[in-house]
Amino acid sequence: MPKIVDRDARRLEIVDTYLRLVSSVGVGAVTTRALAQELGVATGSLWHYFRGFDEVLQRAFERIFEATNRRIAEAVEGRTGIDALCAMIEQVHPLDKTTNDEAGVVVSFWGRIPFRHSMSTVQAEVERQWHDQYRRHLSCAVELGELTGDTPVDRIADALLALVTGVQVEHVMGTDIARPNRQWQIIETVIGSWLTQAGRSAARLDERTSAV
């Protein structure tokens, strides 16, 4: 009898193997051949489960989004206002090994969108969800007196979304702008005009912007 293969499980195995390889050898080294070798299969067999490498990349992007959302939920639990906002930022900005590896995959995914514009719908959903979360934390910070009452929360949420996109690209390019303290300096520039003393204390910006 032919072997019964759980197609969804196999697709997930391929994507998770891709992400594991990215973490160990870097996104640039993970070719189709390297992925197939890691899985112990012929290169052509990958395409029994995916229509091409772009589809693997898109599913990897979706897995990163799912994982990041889980980390955000854990990080912000029990936190409010500016403290919660900064906890969320730490999960989406390229500030540690996990988020650095993710940035490489994410930027690779973005690089394919000009050639397959339908892939952009996934990014639109990411931005919709994270905008709502940023806005919620900012609004809470206003209520707590950590941000002034005239804080333009929607515009700041937009700015933070644009910022995380930019610093992920800067990280992949290896520029100094992607250094953690410089990322926090930019965040301070974005929100600093509306921070009260309580908000500045909650954000711990003096600590975060000075650390190298």
FIKOLZA-1660 file (N, C-alpha, C; in steps of 0.1 Angstrom, whole numbers, plus 5000, padded with zeros to 4 digits):
% residues 212
   i   px   py   pz ch aa at
   1 5008 4988 5000  A  M  N
   1 5000 5000 5000  A  M CA
   1 5009 5013 5000  A  M  C
   2 5005 5023 4993  A  P  N
   2 5013 5035 4993  A  P CA
   2 5012 5042 5006  A  P  C
   3 5024 5048 5010  A  K  N
   3 5025 5055 5023  A  K CA
   3 5016 5067 5023  A  K  C
   4 5008 5068 5034  A  I  N
   4 4999 5080 5035  A  I CA
   4 5007 5091 5041  A  I  C
   5 5007 5103 5035  A  V  N
   5 5015 5114 5040  A  V CA
   5 5005 5125 5044  A  V  C
   6 5007 5130 5056  A  D  N
   6 5000 5142 5061  A  D CA
   6 5005 5154 5054  A  D  C
   7 4998 5159 5044  A  R  N
   7 5004 5170 5036  A  R CA
   7 5006 5182 5044  A  R  C
   8 4997 5186 5052  A  D  N
   8 4998 5198 5060  A  D CA
   8 5010 5197 5070  A  D  C
   9 5012 5185 5076  A  A  N
   9 5023 5183 5085  A  A CA
   9 5036 5184 5078  A  A  C
  10 5036 5178 5066  A  R  N
  10 5049 5179 5058  A  R CA
  10 5052 5193 5054  A  R  C
  11 5043 5200 5050  A  R  N
  11 5045 5214 5046  A  R CA
  11 5051 5222 5058  A  R  C
  12 5045 5220 5070  A  L  N
  12 5050 5226 5082  A  L CA
  12 5064 5222 5085  A  L  C
  13 5067 5209 5083  A  E  N
  13 5081 5205 5086  A  E CA
  13 5091 5212 5077  A  E  C
  14 5087 5213 5064  A  I  N
  14 5096 5220 5055  A  I CA
  14 5098 5234 5059  A  I  C
  15 5088 5241 5062  A  V  N
  15 5089 5255 5066  A  V CA
  15 5097 5257 5079  A  V  C
  16 5094 5249 5089  A  D  N
  16 5102 5249 5102  A  D CA
  16 5116 5246 5100  A  D  C
  17 5119 5236 5091  A  T  N
  17 5133 5233 5088  A  T CA
  17 5140 5245 5081  A  T  C
  18 5133 5252 5072  A  Y  N
  18 5139 5264 5066  A  Y CA
  18 5142 5274 5077  A  Y  C
  19 5133 5276 5086  A  L  N
  19 5136 5286 5097  A  L CA
  19 5147 5282 5106  A  L  C
  20 5148 5269 5109  A  R  N
  20 5159 5264 5117  A  R CA
  20 5172 5266 5110  A  R  C
  21 5173 5264 5097  A  L  N
  21 5185 5266 5090  A  L CA
  21 5189 5280 5089  A  L  C
  22 5179 5289 5088  A  V  N
  22 5182 5303 5088  A  V CA
  22 5189 5307 5101  A  V  C
  23 5184 5302 5112  A  S  N
  23 5189 5305 5125  A  S CA
  23 5204 5300 5127  A  S  C
  24 5207 5289 5120  A  S  N
  24 5220 5283 5122  A  S CA
  24 5230 5288 5112  A  S  C
  25 5226 5290 5100  A  V  N
  25 5236 5294 5089  A  V CA
  25 5234 5307 5083  A  V  C
  26 5223 5313 5086  A  G  N
  26 5219 5326 5080  A  G CA
  26 5211 5325 5067  A  G  C
  27 5202 5335 5065  A  V  N
  27 5192 5334 5054  A  V CA
  27 5199 5332 5040  A  V  C
  28 5210 5339 5038  A  G  N
  28 5217 5338 5025  A  G CA
  28 5222 5324 5021  A  G  C
  29 5224 5316 5031  A  A  N
  29 5230 5303 5029  A  A CA
  29 5219 5292 5027  A  A  C
  30 5207 5295 5029  A  V  N
  30 5196 5285 5028  A  V CA
  30 5190 5285 5014  A  V  C
  31 5196 5277 5006  A  T  N
  31 5192 5275 4992  A  T CA
  31 5182 5263 4992  A  T  C
  32 5175 5262 4980  A  T  N
  32 5166 5250 4979  A  T CA
  32 5174 5237 4981  A  T  C
  33 5186 5236 4976  A  R  N
  33 5194 5224 4977  A  R CA
  33 5197 5222 4992  A  R  C
  34 5201 5232 4999  A  A  N
  34 5205 5231 5013  A  A CA
  34 5192 5226 5021  A  A  C
  35 5181 5232 5018  A  L  N
  35 5169 5228 5025  A  L CA
  35 5165 5213 5022  A  L  C
  36 5166 5209 5010  A  A  N
  36 5163 5195 5007  A  A CA
  36 5173 5186 5013  A  A  C
  37 5186 5189 5014  A  Q  N
  37 5196 5181 5020  A  Q CA
  37 5193 5180 5035  A  Q  C
  38 5189 5190 5042  A  E  N
  38 5186 5190 5056  A  E CA
  38 5174 5181 5059  A  E  C
  39 5165 5181 5049  A  L  N
  39 5153 5172 5051  A  L CA
  39 5156 5158 5046  A  L  C
  40 5167 5156 5039  A  G  N
  40 5170 5142 5035  A  G CA
  40 5162 5138 5023  A  G  C
  41 5158 5147 5014  A  V  N
  41 5150 5144 5003  A  V CA
  41 5156 5150 4990  A  V  C
  42 5151 5146 4979  A  A  N
  42 5155 5152 4966  A  A CA
  42 5149 5166 4965  A  A  C
  43 5157 5174 4958  A  T  N
  43 5152 5188 4957  A  T CA
  43 5138 5189 4951  A  T  C
  44 5136 5181 4940  A  G  N
  44 5123 5181 4933  A  G CA
  44 5111 5177 4942  A  G  C
  45 5114 5170 4952  A  S  N
  45 5103 5165 4961  A  S CA
  45 5096 5176 4969  A  S  C
  46 5104 5187 4971  A  L  N
  46 5098 5199 4978  A  L CA
  46 5086 5204 4971  A  L  C
  47 5086 5203 4958  A  W  N
  47 5076 5209 4950  A  W CA
  47 5063 5201 4949  A  W  C
  48 5064 5189 4956  A  H  N
  48 5051 5182 4957  A  H CA
  48 5042 5189 4968  A  H  C
  49 5048 5197 4976  A  Y  N
  49 5041 5204 4987  A  Y CA
  49 5040 5219 4985  A  Y  C
  50 5049 5225 4977  A  F  N
  50 5048 5239 4975  A  F CA
  50 5050 5242 4960  A  F  C
  51 5044 5253 4955  A  R  N
  51 5045 5256 4941  A  R CA
  51 5058 5262 4937  A  R  C
  52 5066 5266 4947  A  G  N
  52 5079 5272 4945  A  G CA
  52 5084 5278 4957  A  G  C
  53 5097 5283 4957  A  F  N
  53 5103 5288 4969  A  F CA
  53 5096 5300 4974  A  F  C
  54 5089 5308 4966  A  D  N
  54 5082 5320 4971  A  D CA
  54 5071 5316 4981  A  D  C
  55 5065 5304 4978  A  E  N
  55 5055 5299 4987  A  E CA
  55 5060 5295 5000  A  E  C
  56 5072 5289 5000  A  V  N
  56 5079 5285 5012  A  V CA
  56 5082 5298 5020  A  V  C
  57 5087 5308 5014  A  L  N
  57 5091 5320 5020  A  L CA
  57 5078 5327 5026  A  L  C
  58 5067 5327 5019  A  Q  N
  58 5055 5333 5024  A  Q CA
  58 5050 5326 5037  A  Q  C
  59 5051 5312 5036  A  R  N
  59 5046 5305 5048  A  R CA
  59 5056 5307 5060  A  R  C
  60 5069 5309 5057  A  A  N
  60 5078 5312 5068  A  A CA
  60 5075 5325 5074  A  A  C
  61 5072 5335 5065  A  F  N
  61 5068 5348 5070  A  F CA
  61 5056 5347 5079  A  F  C
  62 5046 5339 5075  A  E  N
  62 5034 5337 5083  A  E CA
  62 5037 5331 5097  A  E  C
  63 5047 5321 5096  A  R  N
  63 5051 5314 5109  A  R CA
  63 5058 5324 5118  A  R  C
  64 5066 5333 5113  A  I  N
  64 5072 5343 5121  A  I CA
  64 5062 5352 5127  A  I  C
  65 5052 5356 5119  A  F  N
  65 5041 5365 5124  A  F CA
  65 5034 5358 5136  A  F  C
  66 5031 5345 5134  A  E  N
  66 5024 5338 5145  A  E CA
  66 5033 5337 5157  A  E  C
  67 5045 5334 5155  A  A  N
  67 5055 5333 5167  A  A CA
  67 5056 5346 5174  A  A  C
  68 5057 5357 5166  A  T  N
  68 5059 5370 5172  A  T CA
  68 5047 5374 5180  A  T  C
  69 5035 5371 5175  A  N  N
  69 5023 5374 5182  A  N CA
  69 5022 5367 5195  A  N  C
  70 5027 5354 5195  A  R  N
  70 5027 5347 5208  A  R CA
  70 5036 5353 5218  A  R  C
  71 5048 5357 5213  A  R  N
  71 5058 5364 5222  A  R CA
  71 5052 5377 5227  A  R  C
  72 5046 5385 5218  A  I  N
  72 5040 5398 5223  A  I CA
  72 5030 5395 5234  A  I  C
  73 5021 5386 5232  A  A  N
  73 5011 5383 5242  A  A CA
  73 5017 5379 5255  A  A  C
  74 5027 5371 5255  A  E  N
  74 5034 5368 5267  A  E CA
  74 5041 5380 5274  A  E  C
  75 5048 5388 5265  A  A  N
  75 5056 5399 5270  A  A CA
  75 5047 5410 5276  A  A  C
  76 5035 5413 5271  A  V  N
  76 5027 5424 5275  A  V CA
  76 5017 5420 5286  A  V  C
  77 5017 5407 5289  A  E  N
  77 5007 5402 5300  A  E CA
  77 5010 5409 5313  A  E  C
  78 5000 5415 5319  A  G  N
  78 5002 5422 5332  A  G CA
  78 5008 5436 5331  A  G  C
  79 5011 5440 5319  A  R  N
  79 5018 5453 5317  A  R CA
  79 5008 5463 5310  A  R  C
  80 5010 5476 5312  A  T  N
  80 5001 5486 5307  A  T CA
  80 5009 5497 5301  A  T  C
  81 5002 5505 5293  A  G  N
  81 5007 5518 5288  A  G CA
  81 5021 5517 5281  A  G  C
  82 5030 5526 5285  A  I  N
  82 5043 5527 5279  A  I CA
  82 5051 5514 5281  A  I  C
  83 5050 5508 5293  A  D  N
  83 5057 5496 5296  A  D CA
  83 5053 5485 5287  A  D  C
  84 5040 5484 5284  A  A  N
  84 5035 5473 5275  A  A CA
  84 5040 5477 5260  A  A  C
  85 5039 5489 5257  A  L  N
  85 5044 5493 5243  A  L CA
  85 5058 5489 5241  A  L  C
  86 5067 5492 5251  A  C  N
  86 5081 5489 5250  A  C CA
  86 5083 5474 5249  A  C  C
  87 5075 5466 5257  A  A  N
  87 5076 5452 5257  A  A CA
  87 5073 5446 5243  A  A  C
  88 5063 5452 5237  A  M  N
  88 5059 5448 5223  A  M CA
  88 5070 5452 5213  A  M  C
  89 5076 5463 5214  A  I  N
  89 5086 5468 5205  A  I CA
  89 5098 5458 5206  A  I  C
  90 5101 5453 5218  A  E  N
  90 5112 5444 5220  A  E CA
  90 5110 5430 5212  A  E  C
  91 5098 5427 5210  A  Q  N
  91 5094 5415 5203  A  Q CA
  91 5094 5416 5187  A  Q  C
  92 5093 5428 5183  A  V  N
  92 5092 5430 5168  A  V CA
  92 5104 5437 5162  A  V  C
  93 5112 5444 5169  A  H  N
  93 5124 5451 5164  A  H CA
  93 5135 5440 5164  A  H  C
  94 5145 5442 5155  A  P  N
  94 5157 5433 5155  A  P CA
  94 5166 5436 5166  A  P  C
  95 5164 5431 5178  A  L  N
  95 5171 5435 5190  A  L CA
  95 5179 5423 5196  A  L  C
  96 5176 5411 5192  A  D  N
  96 5183 5399 5198  A  D CA
  96 5184 5389 5187  A  D  C
  97 5189 5377 5190  A  K  N
  97 5192 5367 5181  A  K CA
  97 5179 5362 5173  A  K  C
  98 5168 5360 5181  A  T  N
  98 5156 5356 5175  A  T CA
  98 5151 5366 5165  A  T  C
  99 5149 5378 5169  A  T  N
  99 5144 5389 5160  A  T CA
  99 5153 5392 5149  A  T  C
 100 5166 5391 5151  A  N  N
 100 5176 5393 5140  A  N CA
 100 5174 5383 5129  A  N  C
 101 5173 5370 5133  A  D  N
 101 5171 5359 5123  A  D CA
 101 5158 5362 5116  A  D  C
 102 5148 5365 5123  A  E  N
 102 5135 5368 5117  A  E CA
 102 5135 5379 5106  A  E  C
 103 5143 5389 5110  A  A  N
 103 5144 5401 5100  A  A CA
 103 5150 5396 5087  A  A  C
 104 5159 5387 5087  A  G  N
 104 5164 5382 5074  A  G CA
 104 5154 5376 5065  A  G  C
 105 5145 5368 5071  A  V  N
 105 5134 5361 5064  A  V CA
 105 5124 5371 5060  A  V  C
 106 5120 5380 5069  A  V  N
 106 5110 5390 5066  A  V CA
 106 5114 5399 5054  A  V  C
 107 5127 5404 5054  A  V  N
 107 5131 5413 5043  A  V CA
 107 5132 5405 5030  A  V  C
 108 5136 5392 5031  A  S  N
 108 5136 5384 5019  A  S CA
 108 5122 5382 5013  A  S  C
 109 5113 5381 5022  A  F  N
 109 5099 5380 5018  A  F CA
 109 5094 5393 5011  A  F  C
 110 5097 5404 5017  A  W  N
 110 5094 5417 5011  A  W CA
 110 5100 5419 4997  A  W  C
 111 5112 5414 4996  A  G  N
 111 5119 5415 4983  A  G CA
 111 5112 5408 4972  A  G  C
 112 5103 5398 4975  A  R  N
 112 5096 5391 4964  A  R CA
 112 5083 5398 4961  A  R  C
 113 5078 5407 4969  A  I  N
 113 5065 5412 4966  A  I CA
 113 5064 5420 4953  A  I  C
 114 5074 5427 4949  A  P  N
 114 5073 5434 4936  A  P CA
 114 5070 5424 4924  A  P  C
 115 5074 5412 4926  A  F  N
 115 5073 5402 4915  A  F CA
 115 5060 5394 4917  A  F  C
 116 5055 5393 4929  A  R  N
 116 5042 5386 4932  A  R CA
 116 5034 5395 4942  A  R  C
 117 5027 5405 4936  A  H  N
 117 5021 5415 4945  A  H CA
 117 5010 5409 4954  A  H  C
 118 5005 5398 4950  A  S  N
 118 4994 5391 4959  A  S CA
 118 5000 5388 4973  A  S  C
 119 5013 5386 4974  A  M  N
 119 5019 5383 4987  A  M CA
 119 5018 5395 4997  A  M  C
 120 5015 5407 4992  A  S  N
 120 5015 5418 5000  A  S CA
 120 5003 5418 5010  A  S  C
 121 4993 5410 5007  A  T  N
 121 4981 5409 5016  A  T CA
 121 4985 5404 5030  A  T  C
 122 4995 5396 5031  A  V  N
 122 5000 5391 5044  A  V CA
 122 5006 5402 5052  A  V  C
 123 5014 5410 5046  A  Q  N
 123 5020 5422 5052  A  Q CA
 123 5009 5432 5057  A  Q  C
 124 4999 5434 5049  A  A  N
 124 4988 5443 5053  A  A CA
 124 4981 5438 5065  A  A  C
 125 4979 5425 5067  A  E  N
 125 4973 5420 5079  A  E CA
 125 4982 5421 5091  A  E  C
 126 4995 5420 5089  A  V  N
 126 5004 5422 5100  A  V CA
 126 5003 5437 5105  A  V  C
 127 5003 5446 5095  A  E  N
 127 5002 5460 5099  A  E CA
 127 4989 5464 5105  A  E  C
 128 4978 5458 5101  A  R  N
 128 4965 5461 5107  A  R CA
 128 4965 5456 5121  A  R  C
 129 4969 5444 5124  A  Q  N
 129 4969 5439 5138  A  Q CA
 129 4978 5447 5147  A  Q  C
 130 4991 5450 5142  A  W  N
 130 5000 5456 5151  A  W CA
 130 4997 5471 5153  A  W  C
 131 4991 5477 5143  A  H  N
 131 4986 5491 5144  A  H CA
 131 4976 5492 5156  A  H  C
 132 4967 5482 5156  A  D  N
 132 4956 5482 5167  A  D CA
 132 4963 5480 5180  A  D  C
 133 4973 5472 5181  A  Q  N
 133 4980 5469 5194  A  Q CA
 133 4988 5481 5198  A  Q  C
 134 4995 5487 5189  A  Y  N
 134 5003 5500 5192  A  Y CA
 134 4993 5510 5197  A  Y  C
 135 4982 5512 5190  A  R  N
 135 4972 5522 5194  A  R CA
 135 4967 5520 5207  A  R  C
 136 4964 5507 5211  A  R  N
 136 4958 5504 5224  A  R CA
 136 4968 5508 5235  A  R  C
 137 4980 5504 5233  A  H  N
 137 4990 5507 5244  A  H CA
 137 4992 5522 5245  A  H  C
 138 4993 5529 5234  A  L  N
 138 4994 5544 5234  A  L CA
 138 4983 5551 5241  A  L  C
 139 4970 5546 5237  A  S  N
 139 4958 5552 5243  A  S CA
 139 4958 5550 5258  A  S  C
 140 4962 5538 5262  A  C  N
 140 4963 5535 5277  A  C CA
 140 4973 5544 5284  A  C  C
 141 4985 5546 5277  A  A  N
 141 4995 5555 5282  A  A CA
 141 4990 5569 5284  A  A  C
 142 4981 5574 5275  A  V  N
 142 4975 5587 5277  A  V CA
 142 4966 5587 5289  A  V  C
 143 4958 5576 5291  A  E  N
 143 4949 5575 5302  A  E CA
 143 4957 5575 5316  A  E  C
 144 4969 5569 5315  A  L  N
 144 4977 5567 5327  A  L CA
 144 4985 5580 5330  A  L  C
 145 4985 5589 5321  A  G  N
 145 4993 5602 5323  A  G CA
 145 5007 5600 5319  A  G  C
 146 5010 5589 5311  A  E  N
 146 5024 5587 5307  A  E CA
 146 5027 5594 5293  A  E  C
 147 5016 5597 5286  A  L  N
 147 5016 5606 5274  A  L CA
 147 5007 5617 5276  A  L  C
 148 5009 5628 5270  A  T  N
 148 5001 5640 5272  A  T CA
 148 4987 5638 5265  A  T  C
 149 4977 5645 5268  A  G  N
 149 4964 5643 5263  A  G CA
 149 4963 5646 5248  A  G  C
 150 4972 5654 5243  A  D  N
 150 4971 5657 5228  A  D CA
 150 4980 5648 5220  A  D  C
 151 4984 5637 5225  A  T  N
 151 4992 5627 5218  A  T CA
 151 4985 5622 5206  A  T  C
 152 4990 5623 5194  A  P  N
 152 4984 5618 5181  A  P CA
 152 4986 5602 5180  A  P  C
 153 4978 5595 5188  A  V  N
 153 4981 5580 5189  A  V CA
 153 4981 5573 5175  A  V  C
 154 4972 5576 5167  A  D  N
 154 4971 5570 5154  A  D CA
 154 4984 5572 5145  A  D  C
 155 4988 5585 5145  A  R  N
 155 5000 5588 5137  A  R CA
 155 5012 5582 5143  A  R  C
 156 5013 5581 5156  A  I  N
 156 5025 5575 5163  A  I CA
 156 5025 5560 5160  A  I  C
 157 5013 5554 5160  A  A  N
 157 5012 5540 5156  A  A CA
 157 5017 5537 5142  A  A  C
 158 5013 5546 5133  A  D  N
 158 5018 5545 5119  A  D CA
 158 5033 5547 5119  A  D  C
 159 5038 5556 5126  A  A  N
 159 5053 5559 5126  A  A CA
 159 5060 5547 5132  A  A  C
 160 5055 5540 5142  A  L  N
 160 5062 5529 5148  A  L CA
 160 5062 5517 5138  A  L  C
 161 5051 5515 5130  A  L  N
 161 5050 5505 5120  A  L CA
 161 5060 5507 5109  A  L  C
 162 5061 5520 5105  A  A  N
 162 5071 5523 5094  A  A CA
 162 5085 5521 5100  A  A  C
 163 5087 5524 5112  A  L  N
 163 5100 5523 5118  A  L CA
 163 5105 5509 5119  A  L  C
 164 5096 5500 5123  A  V  N
 164 5100 5486 5124  A  V CA
 164 5104 5480 5111  A  V  C
 165 5097 5484 5100  A  T  N
 165 5100 5480 5087  A  T CA
 165 5114 5485 5083  A  T  C
 166 5117 5498 5086  A  G  N
 166 5129 5504 5083  A  G CA
 166 5141 5497 5090  A  G  C
 167 5140 5495 5103  A  V  N
 167 5151 5490 5110  A  V CA
 167 5154 5475 5107  A  V  C
 168 5144 5468 5103  A  Q  N
 168 5146 5454 5098  A  Q CA
 168 5155 5454 5086  A  Q  C
 169 5152 5463 5077  A  V  N
 169 5160 5465 5064  A  V CA
 169 5174 5469 5068  A  V  C
 170 5175 5479 5077  A  E  N
 170 5188 5483 5082  A  E CA
 170 5196 5472 5088  A  E  C
 171 5190 5464 5096  A  H  N
 171 5197 5452 5102  A  H CA
 171 5202 5443 5091  A  H  C
 172 5194 5440 5081  A  V  N
 172 5199 5431 5071  A  V CA
 172 5210 5437 5063  A  V  C
 173 5210 5450 5061  A  M  N
 173 5221 5457 5054  A  M CA
 173 5234 5459 5063  A  M  C
 174 5232 5456 5076  A  G  N
 174 5243 5457 5085  A  G CA
 174 5248 5471 5089  A  G  C
 175 5238 5480 5089  A  T  N
 175 5242 5494 5092  A  T CA
 175 5242 5497 5107  A  T  C
 176 5248 5508 5111  A  D  N
 176 5249 5512 5125  A  D CA
 176 5235 5516 5130  A  D  C
 177 5226 5520 5121  A  I  N
 177 5213 5524 5125  A  I CA
 177 5206 5513 5133  A  I  C
 178 5209 5500 5129  A  A  N
 178 5202 5489 5135  A  A CA
 178 5208 5485 5149  A  A  C
 179 5218 5492 5153  A  R  N
 179 5223 5489 5167  A  R CA
 179 5211 5492 5177  A  R  C
 180 5210 5484 5187  A  P  N
 180 5198 5485 5196  A  P CA
 180 5197 5499 5202  A  P  C
 181 5208 5505 5206  A  N  N
 181 5206 5518 5213  A  N CA
 181 5202 5529 5203  A  N  C
 182 5206 5527 5190  A  R  N
 182 5201 5537 5180  A  R CA
 182 5187 5535 5176  A  R  C
 183 5182 5522 5176  A  Q  N
 183 5168 5520 5174  A  Q CA
 183 5160 5526 5185  A  Q  C
 184 5164 5525 5197  A  W  N
 184 5157 5531 5208  A  W CA
 184 5158 5547 5208  A  W  C
 185 5169 5552 5203  A  Q  N
 185 5170 5567 5201  A  Q CA
 185 5159 5571 5191  A  Q  C
 186 5157 5564 5180  A  I  N
 186 5147 5568 5171  A  I CA
 186 5133 5567 5177  A  I  C
 187 5131 5556 5185  A  I  N
 187 5118 5555 5192  A  I CA
 187 5115 5567 5201  A  I  C
 188 5126 5571 5208  A  E  N
 188 5125 5583 5217  A  E CA
 188 5121 5595 5209  A  E  C
 189 5127 5596 5197  A  T  N
 189 5124 5608 5188  A  T CA
 189 5109 5607 5184  A  T  C
 190 5104 5595 5181  A  V  N
 190 5090 5594 5177  A  V CA
 190 5080 5598 5188  A  V  C
 191 5083 5593 5200  A  I  N
 191 5073 5595 5211  A  I CA
 191 5077 5606 5221  A  I  C
 192 5090 5610 5221  A  G  N
 192 5095 5618 5232  A  G CA
 192 5088 5631 5234  A  G  C
 193 5082 5638 5224  A  S  N
 193 5076 5651 5225  A  S CA
 193 5063 5650 5234  A  S  C
 194 5058 5638 5235  A  W  N
 194 5045 5637 5243  A  W CA
 194 5047 5629 5256  A  W  C
 195 5059 5624 5258  A  L  N
 195 5061 5617 5271  A  L CA
 195 5061 5626 5283  A  L  C
 196 5054 5622 5293  A  T  N
 196 5055 5629 5306  A  T CA
 196 5067 5623 5314  A  T  C
 197 5069 5628 5325  A  Q  N
 197 5080 5622 5333  A  Q CA
 197 5077 5608 5337  A  Q  C
 198 5064 5605 5340  A  A  N
 198 5060 5592 5343  A  A CA
 198 5062 5582 5331  A  A  C
 199 5059 5587 5319  A  G  N
 199 5061 5579 5308  A  G CA
 199 5076 5577 5305  A  G  C
 200 5084 5587 5306  A  R  N
 200 5098 5585 5304  A  R CA
 200 5104 5575 5314  A  R  C
 201 5100 5575 5326  A  S  N
 201 5104 5566 5336  A  S CA
 201 5100 5551 5332  A  S  C
 202 5087 5550 5327  A  A  N
 202 5082 5537 5323  A  A CA
 202 5090 5532 5311  A  A  C
 203 5094 5540 5302  A  A  N
 203 5100 5536 5290  A  A CA
 203 5115 5533 5292  A  A  C
 204 5121 5537 5303  A  R  N
 204 5135 5535 5306  A  R CA
 204 5144 5539 5295  A  R  C
 205 5141 5550 5289  A  L  N
 205 5148 5554 5277  A  L CA
 205 5163 5558 5279  A  L  C
 206 5166 5564 5291  A  D  N
 206 5179 5567 5294  A  D CA
 206 5188 5555 5294  A  D  C
 207 5183 5544 5299  A  E  N
 207 5190 5531 5299  A  E CA
 207 5191 5525 5285  A  E  C
 208 5180 5525 5278  A  R  N
 208 5179 5518 5265  A  R CA
 208 5187 5526 5254  A  R  C
 209 5187 5539 5254  A  T  N
 209 5193 5547 5244  A  T CA
 209 5208 5548 5246  A  T  C
 210 5213 5545 5258  A  S  N
 210 5227 5546 5261  A  S CA
 210 5235 5533 5259  A  S  C
 211 5227 5522 5261  A  A  N
 211 5234 5509 5260  A  A CA
 211 5239 5506 5246  A  A  C
 212 5250 5500 5244  A  V  N
 212 5256 5497 5231  A  V CA
 212 5253 5483 5228  A  V  C
% end
